[in-house]
Structure formats: C-alpha cells, structure tokens
Amino acid sequence: MISGLHHISLKCATLEEFEKAKKFYVDLLGFTIVREWPEGVMIDFGNGMLEIFNNGEGIKTKGALRHIAFATDNVDEIADMVKKAGYEVFIEPNDIIIKSNPVLTARMAFCFGPLGEEIEFFQEQRSRISDDKNMKNGDYTVFNNHEYRVSQSYDLENMRRVVKIFTYNTDDIDDSFQYDETYKYYYKIVDPHDLGDVFSYSIDHYYKGHKVQKCVGKQGQITLFTNDSKFAMENGFEEHDPRDRDYLKKDVSESEIEAVQIGPTLNARYRP
C-alpha cells in the first residue's frame, strides 16, 4: 500500500558537484540532513526527502523526471535569494491559473539547481471567496442559465453605469469572459437590461451565542471583533488598537464559530 512520496534521488558526477548540491539544498534552501554515508546524503525537505549520491557516472540526460517542485509561502523572496546566490532563475515569479474544477490559482518560479536539475517554487493562492464555502455572501443573479456574483461601478470614460458578473468556476464561462489577475476570478461586463432579478445574501457569525464580526487574515487566521465590552471581557477578547477602543479582538478556530445564512432578499439597485 503506497502511503506517499518518500524521496527523490539525484546523482553527482564529481565530489565538487556533490558539495555544491549539499550547499544549495542545506545552506541556501535550509533543508535538514537526516543521514549521511560514504556515497551520499539524505535531506529532509518537509513532506519528503532528497537523496544525493556522489558516485554518478556517464552523460546526464533529462529523462522522464521533469522537475522538482517545492511548496513555499513566498515565491518572490526565494527566487530572489536563489538568484543572488548565483543560480539562474529561468522562469521569473508569475501568477498562473489551472482551469481545473475547482480552479487552482498559484504563483511559481523555476531555477536550475547545482546539478542542472529544474526546480520549481510553488505557492498556492487562496481564492478570495467566502470562507463559509456552502453559504452565499453578496449579490447574485442568473445569466444565460448560470448563476453569477454581481457588482456594479461607473465607467468614467463612457459616462455610464456598468454591471459586472463574475465567477471562480470555469464551467460557467466562455470566450467573452476576462480574467482578473488581482481578485482571481472571471468576469464580464453586461447590460443591466439583460440581467434578471438580483438577490442579496449575507452571513452573520456568532461566537458563544453572541453576534461578532469575522475577519480572515492572509495566512488563514480567523479573528473576531466585538464592541460589547462586557462580553469581550468575559470571553478573553483583547484590545485591537489603542486608538480604537470600541472594538476588541480574539483569534479563534473555524470550529468555534456558528455561521447563519441571511437572505435571499431582492436587490432593486441593479434595475436599469
């Protein structure tokens, strides 16, 4: 029964290559040596290991193994670090989207390692969608038999109000949709006359039976806010900002919060 990846193996043609490889993976990238023997070394990179031999011979060929991908929380920083150490970053950090279901957005970069191996640094990016995945939050409409989120703004160039429909799901798009690099969704500008009814939804959050405000940070941490000082004092909330004493905060886990769906309610502001 296979339980997962154990290790990836590399071979060095010379002792000089071997020492260079160890320096790259251990000293530069910060991985840990877990065992050494006369012909090689085993290095732990977190969720697998890298085995490097010093007795490789013959001409190197690329073969079927295309590259090694390491997960990171900051592609730009590690690519810059590798470049400053003298290694070629042959694909600079950039955002990609894999049109899978669900859509995967990521940031990645490639460099050549000390043995000429291709190394990818890969950072999955959180979709900017409600963390209460089974609940709706915002304005929704049905357009061409698909449900979309809706927003509106003003086109200053053409002096007109515009309505945008957007989605994270590639099954709901065609060639007329564009991709928003900032918010990681697909969108289309539509005529308000072509929209059906727009319905609004919201989510209320409760902590120990008390309504609170929920905020999700960049790393996924959940912070609750309340301006009820008595409730806050009884439940371990702390001062949020000395300049703003009205709100107190507390970091919690998702399982400690109860979410309640509010809506749908008909939203008339999108009517032409």
N, C-alpha and C positions, 0 to 999 in steps of 0.2 A: 504494500500500500504506500503510494507516494504521499509524503506529508508536506513537501515544499522544496525549494531550491536549497542545496547545501553549499556548493561552491562553484566558482568559475576558475578555470586553470589557464595560466599564461606561461610561456617558456621563453627564457632569455638565452641568447647565443653566447654571451660572454658574462664574466663576473662584473664587468663595468656596467653592462645593461642591467644586471640583477640589482646592483647597489643603487642605480638610478631609479629603478622601479620601486624599490623599497622607500627611497627618499620621497618619491612622488606620492605614493599611497599612504605612507605613515606620517612623514614630517609635514607634507603640504596639505593633504586632504584630512589628516587627523584620524585615520583608521588605526585599529589596535592589532598588534601581532599577538596571536594566541598560541602559536607553536613554531619552532624552527628546527631544522635538521640539516645535515651537510649539503643536500641537494636543493633545499628550498625553504619556503616560509608560507605559513597560513595566516591570512589577515582577515579580521572580522570587520565587515562594513555595516553592521546593524541588523539586517534581516537576511544575511547570507555571508559567505566567505569568499576570499580571493586567494587562490593558490598560485604561487610564483616559483617556477623551477629555474635553476641556474645552469642546466646542462642541455639546453636545446641546441640542436644542430640542423644544418641544411637551410635551404631557401625558404623564407617565410611566404606563405600565400594567405590571401584573405579568407578563403573558405566560406563555410555557411554561417559562422558566427559573425553577425554584422557589427554589433556594438554592445557596450556595457552601459546600462542606464542607472544612475544613482539619483534617488529622491533627495530633494533639498527644499528648504523654505525660502531661499534667496538665490535664484539663478544668476542674477546680475553680479552679485557680490562674489560668488565662487568663480564665475567666468573671468572676472577682473583679476582675482587672486592668481588663477592659473596662468593668465596672460602675463602678469608681472613676473611670474617665476620662469618665463621663457618658453612656455608651451603655446602652440598655435591653436587659437580658437577659430575653427574654420566655418562654424555657423554661429553667428553672434546671437545673444539672447533675443528671442522674439516670441510673440504670442501665437499659439496655434489653436485650432478648434477641430476636434474629431467628431464628425457628424454621425455619431452613434446614438443609441437610444438607451439611457439619457445622454444628452450632449456632454462631451468632456472638453473643458477648456483648460489649457495649460500654458506654461512658459518654459522654454527649453533653449539649450545651447549645446554645441558639440566642440570637443577639443581632441587633439591627438595626444595620447599618453606617451610615457617614456619608451615604450616598445613599438610605437606606431599604431597602437590599438585605438579604435574610435571610442570615445567616452561621451555619453550624453548626461547632462544635468537636467533633471525633470522636476517641475513644480506644478502640481495640480492646483487649480484655482477654484475657489468656492463660487458657485453660481449665486448671483445676487437675487435670490428668490426667497420667499418667506421660509424661515426655519421650521415652521409648523407645516410640514410638507403636504399634509392631507387637507389643509384649510386654505381658503381663498382670502387674499388681502389686497384690496384695491378695486379698480373699476374693470368690468368685464363686458364683452359683447360677443355676439355670434356674427361672423362674417364669412360668406361662402361656405356655410355649414361647418366652420371650425370656430372654436372658442379662443378669444384672444384677450390679453390685457389691453387697456386703452389709456391714453393720456392725450392732453391737448396743449398746444402752445401757439405763439403768434409768429407768423412769417413776416419779418420786418421788410424784407426785400420786396415782397409782393403785396404787403399790407393786407394780410388775410389771416384768419384763424385756421389752423390746421389740426387735424386729428391723426394720431399715430396709433396703430395697432402693433403689438409685439408679442413674441413668444420665445421660449427656450427650446421648443420641440421642433426638430427638423421635419417631422411628419406633417406639420401644419404650414409649410412654406413652399413657395415656388420661385421662379427666377426674378419675380418683381420685388422680392424682399431684399433688404440690405442687412449687413452685419455690423452691429455697433461694437467697436473694439473696447470701449470704456466699460459698458454695462453687460457685455457678453450675451446679447440677445439679437434676434432677427426682427426687423421692423419694416413697416410700410406706411407711407402717408396716404390716407384715404379721404374721400369727400364725405363730410358729415351727412349728406343726404343719402349716402349708401349704407350708413350704419343702421342696425336695428336698435332695439332698446338697450340701454346701458344700465347695468346693475352694479351697485357698490356693496363690497363686503369689507369687514374689518375683523380683527381678532383682539379680544380682551384677554389679559393674562392675570391670573390670581395666584397669590402665594399665601398659604395658610388661610384661605378664605378671604383674603384682602386683595383688592384690585391694585395692580402695580404696573409700572412701565418697564418693558423689557428691551434690552439693547444687546446685540451680538457683536463682539469685537472681531478684529481681523483674524485672530487666531482661533476663533470659535468660542471664546469665553463668554458666558452669559452673566450680565449684570442687571440687577433690578433696582428701580428707583421709586421712592415714595416721598410725599411731603407730609405724611402723617407721623409726626414726631413720636407720639405715644406708641404706635405700632412698631416703628423703627427701633425704638429703644428696647422694646420687649423681645425683638427678634433678631438682634445682632447687626443691624444696619449701622453704617458709619458715615461720617461727613464726606460729602462728594467733593466740594470745593469751598474753601474758607470764604470765598467771595459770594457763594450761592448757598446760604444755609437753609434754604427752603426745601431742598431735595437731599435725601440721604440714600446711600447705595449699599448693595450687598451682592457678592458673587455667589452664584448657585449653579447646580447642575440642571439639565433639562428635565430630569425626572421629578424635580421638586416643584415644578410649575404646572398649573392647570390652565389649558387654553380653551377659550369658548368662542365659537364662530358667531359673528353678528352679521345679519343680512340673509338674503339679498334685499336691498331697497332700490327702487327705481331712481336713477340719476338723470334729472332733466337738463343738466347744464351742457350736455353734448348735442342737444337738439339744435338744428340749423335755424 
